[in-house]
Structure formats: structure tokens, C-alpha cells
Amino acid sequence: MDNARGTIMLVDDNIANLTIGREILKPSYQVIPVPSAAKMFEALDKVAPDLILLDVNMPDMDGFEAMKRLKADARFHSIPVIFLTIQSDENSELEGLSLGAADYIFKPYSAPLLLKRIENFLAQKRSDEANKIKTSFLAGMSHEIRTPMNSIVGMAELLRNEPLSARQMEYVMDISESARTMTSIINDLLDMAKIEANKLKLEPVNYQFQDFWSGIVSMFTRMAEAKSISFRHEIKGEPGRLFGDEVRLKQILMNLCENAIRFTDSGYVRLSAAAGQDALIFEIEDTGKGIRKEDLPKLFDIYAQSDTIKNRAAVGTGLGLSICKSLVNLMGGGITVDSVHGQGTLFTVTVPLVKGKAEEETKPERRLCAPSAHALVVDDNKFNLRVAEGLLRLFKINVQTALSGQEGIDLASQNDFDIIFMDHMMPHMDGVEATKRIRRLGGEYSRLPIVALTATVVEGAEEMFLSNGFNAYLPKPIDPQTLISILKKWLPPDKVMDA
């Protein structure tokens, strides 16, 4: 059977309709004509079609009943169905679509129109399947890379808290910077997969623009100093407290500033922000090598850097600018670029300015210290155990570790822990199952804070963990500030004291 063309199962009790439908479809598809719904299920035991064209008015079992049985059977529920029927009233069409049909086409139909609708549907189906495969692959690769990256980032963070010489500290900072770059590449790949699948979403919050700005300026001032170039920065107007996706906006500016510094060997990089009445306008200017005029139109295309790299003499994935453009568009803004080859480049980013709510009065920050708190860390990777244990001990927390889900359950049942950090992907028993079993111990275990400590960072991962008994989500590599926030929220207040 030639499946390369796509296989369509045509189900109709009228032999004339089967014959006509087969003649229309067979030049483009492998067609399996079936004279009844009962025969359809017999045929499905032997072949899995790409699409079922299903009549509604059939004796013994009509199309709607057949559709219900298809969706209820785990073997067949994912096979798409298009109703092809003379039953053209609105209620019937609504019922068919409500049952999960991909489309509802009335007889008599136009042959070219039928073929085009099938062609478009199958093309979208193949695209969706390819995106799922790609997303699954990237998620797996991300998990495998994040696991050792967690050790590298974590060990570097622990070393920063040791008495080191200036040169040793420089080495540690280089390790941290390289690890941050690798993590950024992983995140770019995952973001690109979300963008292509139309699943990237913004998460707007209230934030203080000056705090947001200071963090970016501090980071890139150091980076520019390392290359012996100047990093200039200015704010025009007073943005104040804003409402928007602070994380994604920072991602855009960081990508553009990092590129500017990377491609500038002398002179300066300038970052400016101007607050208008309803827009924030950012400019990122550099005195680097610039971009050739013929390369500008494709600059925001995916992987475009592979073609333009000869002009800017530096490596990269080629994903950053494409992601920036997608994020800016998602925010309802715009991004432009002007460049003169050999002189420099200017990127201009415009995003909507939405004023945030007034900041609630907060208590002064205190350095976390919890010498009477007890934590359990469960992870099958001994290096990650060492990292998590080391980071928790920075806050004087007493830590025990377990190398498996079962060992974690045993320790949890025998000790009074204040918080548990649970890895996800472990052999024999994963973290989700281990958490469920701890919860089933009842009593205080039903309320014990359990944090998902995981390299699983795909779309919906956090929601999955929270719906399976976890209280919080801590992705790897571990971000110290995120860890502190989780500890402040979930440790018993009486066990947290001033350092």
C-alpha cells in the first residue's frame, strides 16, 4: 500500500457515492472504500488511515454514533474525521463538529473544493505532527543538557561563596558566564519551538522599570568593560511602575545588547529608553562591523545568522533575532534595524506602555537563614544532589539526600522534614509517583511542601507538577534567587531568622 500519498478511508452505505468519491480521490490518495460503519471498525483493525470521510445517514449505525465510538476507543480516537453528508441542517452540522469532527461538508460537493479542503487539512496535520516531534525532541535534549548544566552552574555558585583569589574568582565568573550562554541557547531552541507551534504566551506582571533597567545596565557594563569598550545608557522620561511581561522584555533587550557587544571591538554600545504617552521606545546602537545592505531583509529570519556570519565574525544559533521579533510582535510592538557596513548598527524596539498598579508596601528584605529547618533532596544524579545540598547549606538548612524515589519516600516517612525537593525523571519510580505516595501517607504529609526540582521545562510542565501534588516548581539549572523565593514562601516562618 502506497502510504506516501496519504490514506483516506471513505465510509458510505451508497455504492454510487463510494464509486464517485473513490474516482475523485484516487489520483491523489490511497483510498479505502467501506460500505458501513461496522465494516469501518473491521477495517481499522487492519489499517490506520490519515483521514476518515464519514457519511451520517447509514443503517444500523449512523455517522454520529460511529464518531462517538471512534472517540471512545483509545486505538482510534486520534484519527481525524470529516463528515461528508447530505444532512445539511445547522443542528446536524453543530452536532458533528461538537463530536470532534475536523470538518463538515455537504453533499452534493464540488470535487476541486473537496480535494483542496482535504489537502489543506492533511498539510496542517503533517505540520502539527512535525512540530510535536520537534518539540518532543527538543524537550528531551533540553532535559539531558540541563541536568549536567545544573551541576556546572551550581558548583560555580558554591565556589563564589568560598574564599578565592582574584584570579580564581575570575575563572569562576567565566564558568558562570559560559554556562549562562549555554542555558540561553537551550531556552532559545525551546522558545523557537513554541513560536512555530503558536504556543508562546506572555505573562504580564506589575514591575518597577528602574529596577528592571538597573539589572540590565549592571550586567552589560561589566560585559563591555571586559572588551574594553564603553557601555552608554540613558532613560528619557519617567516610566515608573509598568504592567507587562518583564521577563520577555528583558530577554529582547539582553539579546540585542549582547549581540551589540559581541560584534563591537572598539568604540561603544548605547542602550536608551524613552517613555512616551503610550509607548516605550528602546534603541540599541553599536559602533561594530555593521551588516551588509543585502543581508538586512533576512536578518530576522530563522537561522539567518548562518548566512550573515561572514559579515560579523562571531558565532551563534541565529535564533535570537527571530525570537526577538516574534516576542515584540506578540507584545503588539515593532522592531526595526538600520546599519552601515563597517560603521555600526542601530536596533529600535517599540512596545506598548501600560502603567502598572501602585506598589504595595513591603517589609525590608532580610538575608535568609534557617538553621533549625530540615530539607530532603531526592535526585538520582549525585552531582545534582551535591549542588542542591550545597546551595541549601548556604542558608544553614539541615539537608538529607536520597538517590531514588523509594529512598525518598522511606526517609520522608521516618523524619520530620519542613520541605522536600523532588527530581522528576528518575529510574524505577519518577518524582510524580513518589510525591503521590508521600501524599498518601496522610496527615502532615498531605500538607508537606514538595518542590519539583527538574530539568523538564517544556510548555505546561509547571502546571502538570502543580496538579500532581507539588507545591512549587524549580527548574534546573537552579537559579539562587528563585530558590530563595521558594524557601521564603514554604519554610515555616518560625524557622526562618535574620542572618
C-alpha positions, 0 to 999 in steps of 0.5 A, a space after each residue: 500500500 502506497 502510504 506516501 500519498 496519504 490514506 483516506 478511508 471513505 465510509 458510505 452505505 451508497 455504492 454510487 457515492 463510494 464509486 464517485 468519491 473513490 474516482 475523485 480521490 484516487 489520483 491523489 490518495 490511497 483510498 479505502 472504500 467501506 460500505 458501513 460503519 461496522 465494516 469501518 471498525 473491521 477495517 481499522 483493525 487492519 489499517 490506520 488511515 490519515 483521514 476518515 470521510 464519514 457519511 451520517 445517514 447509514 443503517 444500523 449505525 449512523 455517522 454520529 454514533 460511529 464518531 462517538 465510538 471512534 472517540 471512545 476507543 483509545 486505538 482510534 480516537 486520534 484519527 481525524 474525521 470529516 463528515 461528508 453528508 447530505 444532512 445539511 441542517 445547522 443542528 446536524 452540522 453543530 452536532 458533528 463538529 461538537 463530536 470532534 469532527 475536523 470538518 463538515 461538508 455537504 453533499 452534493 460537493 464540488 470535487 476541486 473544493 473537496 480535494 483542496 479542503 482535504 489537502 489543506 487539512 492533511 498539510 496542517 496535520 503533517 505540520 502539527 505532527 512535525 512540530 510535536 516531534 520537534 518539540 518532543 525532541 527538543 524537550 528531551 535534549 533540553 532535559 539531558 543538557 540541563 541536568 549536567 548544566 545544573 551541576 556546572 552552574 551550581 558548583 560555580 555558585 558554591 565556589 563564589 561563596 568560598 574564599 578565592 583569589 582574584 584570579 580564581 574568582 575570575 575563572 569562576 565568573 567565566 564558568 558562570 558566564 559560559 554556562 549562562 550562554 549555554 542555558 540561553 541557547 537551550 531556552 532559545 531552541 525551546 522558545 523557537 519551538 513554541 513560536 512555530 507551534 503558536 504556543 508562546 504566551 506572555 505573562 504580564 506582571 506589575 514591575 518597577 522599570 528602574 529596577 528592571 533597567 538597573 539589572 540590565 545596565 549592571 550586567 552589560 557594563 561589566 560585559 563591555 568593560 571586559 572588551 574594553 569598550 564603553 557601555 552608554 545608557 540613558 532613560 528619557 522620561 519617567 516610566 515608573 511602575 509598568 504592567 507587562 511581561 518583564 521577563 520577555 522584555 528583558 530577554 529582547 533587550 539582553 539579546 540585542 545588547 549582547 549581540 551589540 557587544 559581541 560584534 563591537 571591538 572598539 568604540 561603544 554600545 548605547 542602550 536608551 529608553 524613552 517613555 512616551 504617552 503610550 509607548 516605550 521606545 528602546 534603541 540599541 546602537 553599536 559602533 561594530 562591523 555593521 551588516 551588509 545592505 543585502 543581508 538586512 531583509 533576512 536578518 530576522 529570519 530563522 537561522 539567518 545568522 548562518 548566512 550573515 556570519 561572514 559579515 560579523 565574525 562571531 558565532 551563534 544559533 541565529 535564533 535570537 533575532 527571530 525570537 526577538 521579533 516574534 516576542 515584540 510582535 506578540 507584545 503588539 510592538 515593532 522592531 526595526 534595524 538600520 546599519 552601515 557596513 563597517 560603521 555600526 548598527 542601530 536596533 529600535 524596539 517599540 512596545 506598548 506602555 501600560 502603567 502598572 498598579 501602585 506598589 504595595 508596601 513591603 517589609 525590608 528584605 532580610 538575608 535568609 537563614 534557617 538553621 533549625 529547618 530540615 530539607 530532603 533532596 531526592 535526585 538520582 544524579 549525585 552531582 545534582 544532589 551535591 549542588 542542591 545540598 550545597 546551595 541549601 547549606 548556604 542558608 544553614 538548612 539541615 539537608 538529607 539526600 536520597 538517590 531514588 524515589 523509594 529512598 525518598 519516600 522511606 526517609 520522608 516517612 521516618 523524619 520530620 522534614 519542613 520541605 522536600 525537593 523532588 527530581 522528576 525523571 528518575 529510574 524505577 519510580 519518577 518524582 510524580 509517583 513518589 510525591 503521590 505516595 508521600 501524599 498518601 501517607 496522610 496527615 502532615 504529609 498531605 500538607 508537606 511542601 514538595 518542590 519539583 526540582 527538574 530539568 523538564 521545562 517544556 510548555 505546561 510542565 509547571 502546571 502538570 507538577 502543580 496538579 500532581 501534588 507539588 507545591 512549587 516548581 524549580 527548574 534546573 539549572 537552579 537559579 539562587 534567587 528563585 530558590 530563595 523565593 521558594 524557601 521564603 514562601 514554604 519554610 515555616 516562618 518560625 524557622 526562618 531568622 535574620 542572618 
